[in-house]
């Protein structure tokens, strides 16, 4: 019997150095895209895919994330007294139910693989999802929802991928594609973390969404440091591939790497243009700025 994907891990322990000084006191995951923090979009994607319990792997100075998903008694009481029902409903909507979030610490920056390993006791012996909070996935049907559908059909381990120009493959984890299936998925026959230029097995990069079986935890616990002197999730997945099937899903939508200034700004513009009332004012402003910049 195939287990339902109920739990997800969100690694949020990163320092956000590319956004200093903004991230000196504010976690990068709490920087806002339009009117809400990046992390909120990722949590919403997980919930839409049926995730019941989210495990945040945090670090020092990340308590603001925990506060964001908690009750703000003084604020909510003030909103009630002032009859601000719309704002109150918004806060209640984003707040998870009691017992559906957990927080654990990654005490040393030892890499993504180590961050996932830190969640092992909270996940237990069941398959789970991983969503990297830097990667904002915009689509009518969320990226993780697309992956869950593939998991329900094929089981095993599922990885979301997208195309990237071949001259950029050395910046990413790249998968080797097997024969495509009629449902748009394919078997993954290999993967490599940041291949040397000209050696990539494809131009499909891993875009920050995974569904993995719990056996990955034992492998991560034994994993030696890889690229960048860190414990790499890709290395552990390669070992697991020798025992279990891996399936690729090409994400249908737009991905914004909010760990970069370009991706962060692009996401803000894209989500703002989705707001019809705001877009009416924003479009001429953007046109004017483009004229000035030319």
Residue pairs with C-beta under 8 A, 6 or more apart in sequence:
2 151
2 152
2 155
3 126
3 127
4 50
5 49
5 50
5 51
5 127
5 128
5 129
5 148
5 151
5 211
6 50
6 51
6 52
6 53
6 126
6 128
7 51
7 52
7 53
7 54
7 55
7 122
7 123
7 126
7 128
7 129
8 46
8 51
8 53
8 54
8 55
8 128
8 129
8 130
8 131
8 144
9 54
9 55
9 57
9 116
9 119
9 123
9 128
9 129
9 130
9 131
10 39
10 42
10 43
10 46
10 54
10 55
10 56
10 57
10 130
10 131
10 132
10 133
11 57
11 106
11 112
11 115
11 116
11 130
11 132
11 133
12 27
12 29
12 39
12 56
12 57
12 58
12 59
12 62
12 65
12 133
13 57
13 58
13 59
13 62
13 105
13 106
13 109
13 115
14 28
14 59
14 109
14 134
14 259
15 23
15 28
15 59
15 109
16 23
16 27
16 28
16 29
16 259
17 23
18 259
18 260
18 261
19 28
19 31
19 261
19 264
22 31
23 31
25 61
26 64
27 61
27 62
27 64
27 65
28 38
28 134
28 258
28 259
29 37
29 38
29 39
29 62
29 65
29 133
30 37
30 38
30 39
30 64
30 65
30 68
31 37
31 38
31 258
31 264
32 38
33 41
33 136
33 258
33 264
33 267
33 268
33 271
34 268
34 271
34 272
34 275
36 94
37 68
38 133
38 134
38 136
38 258
39 65
39 68
39 133
40 68
40 94
41 136
42 131
42 133
42 136
43 54
43 69
43 94
43 96
44 94
45 131
45 137
45 142
45 143
45 144
45 145
46 54
46 129
46 131
46 144
48 142
48 144
48 145
49 129
49 142
49 144
49 145
49 147
49 148
50 145
50 148
51 129
51 144
52 100
53 99
53 100
53 101
53 102
54 96
54 100
54 101
54 102
55 101
55 102
55 103
55 104
55 119
55 122
55 123
56 62
56 65
56 66
56 101
56 102
56 103
56 104
57 104
57 105
57 106
57 115
57 116
57 118
57 119
58 65
58 66
58 103
58 104
58 105
58 106
59 105
59 106
59 107
59 109
66 103
69 94
69 95
69 96
69 101
70 95
71 95
72 91
75 91
76 88
76 91
79 85
79 87
79 88
79 91
80 88
102 122
104 118
104 119
104 122
105 118
106 114
106 115
106 118
108 114
109 230
110 225
110 230
110 231
111 225
111 226
111 228
111 230
111 231
111 232
111 233
112 132
112 230
112 231
112 232
112 233
113 220
113 223
113 230
113 231
113 232
113 233
113 234
113 235
113 236
114 220
114 230
114 231
116 130
116 216
116 217
116 220
116 233
117 217
117 220
117 221
117 231
120 217
120 220
120 221
123 214
123 217
124 214
125 214
126 214
127 151
127 211
127 212
127 213
127 214
128 211
128 212
128 214
129 144
129 147
129 148
129 209
129 210
129 211
129 212
130 209
130 210
130 211
130 212
130 233
131 144
131 208
131 209
132 208
132 209
134 208
134 257
134 258
134 259
135 207
135 208
135 209
135 255
135 256
135 257
135 258
135 259
136 255
136 256
136 257
136 258
136 263
136 267
137 143
137 144
137 207
137 208
137 209
137 251
137 253
137 254
137 255
138 253
138 254
138 255
138 256
138 267
138 270
138 271
139 146
139 251
139 252
139 253
139 254
140 253
141 252
141 253
143 160
143 207
143 209
143 251
143 253
144 209
146 160
146 249
146 251
146 252
147 158
147 160
147 209
147 211
147 249
148 211
150 158
150 183
150 185
150 247
150 249
151 158
151 211
151 247
153 183
153 185
154 185
154 245
154 247
155 245
156 213
156 244
156 245
156 246
156 247
157 210
157 211
157 212
157 213
157 216
157 237
157 240
157 241
157 244
157 245
157 246
157 247
158 210
158 211
158 246
158 247
158 248
158 249
159 175
159 188
159 206
159 209
159 210
159 211
159 237
159 246
159 247
159 248
159 249
160 206
160 207
160 208
160 209
160 210
160 248
160 249
160 250
160 251
161 175
161 204
161 205
161 206
161 207
161 248
161 249
161 250
161 251
162 204
162 205
162 207
162 250
162 251
162 255
163 203
163 204
163 205
163 250
164 171
164 172
164 203
164 204
164 205
165 203
166 200
166 203
167 197
169 195
169 197
169 200
169 203
169 205
170 194
170 195
170 196
170 197
170 200
171 194
172 194
172 205
172 206
173 191
173 192
173 193
173 194
173 205
173 206
173 234
174 191
174 192
174 195
174 200
174 201
174 202
174 203
174 204
174 205
174 206
175 188
175 190
175 191
175 201
175 202
175 204
175 205
175 206
175 248
176 188
176 189
176 190
176 191
176 192
176 201
176 202
177 186
177 188
177 189
177 201
177 202
177 204
177 248
178 186
178 187
178 188
178 189
179 186
179 187
180 186
184 249
184 250
185 247
185 248
185 249
186 247
186 248
187 245
187 246
187 247
187 248
188 241
188 246
188 247
188 248
190 201
190 238
190 241
191 201
191 206
191 234
191 237
191 238
191 241
191 246
192 199
192 200
192 201
192 234
193 226
193 227
193 232
193 234
193 235
194 227
195 201
204 248
204 250
206 234
207 251
207 255
208 255
209 251
210 233
212 237
212 240
213 240
213 244
215 240
215 243
215 244
216 233
216 236
216 237
216 240
219 236
219 239
219 240
220 231
220 233
220 236
223 231
223 232
223 235
223 236
224 231
225 231
225 232
226 232
226 234
226 235
237 246
240 246
254 270
256 263
256 264
256 266
256 267
256 270
257 263
258 264
258 267
269 282
269 286
272 278
272 279
272 282
273 279
273 282
273 283
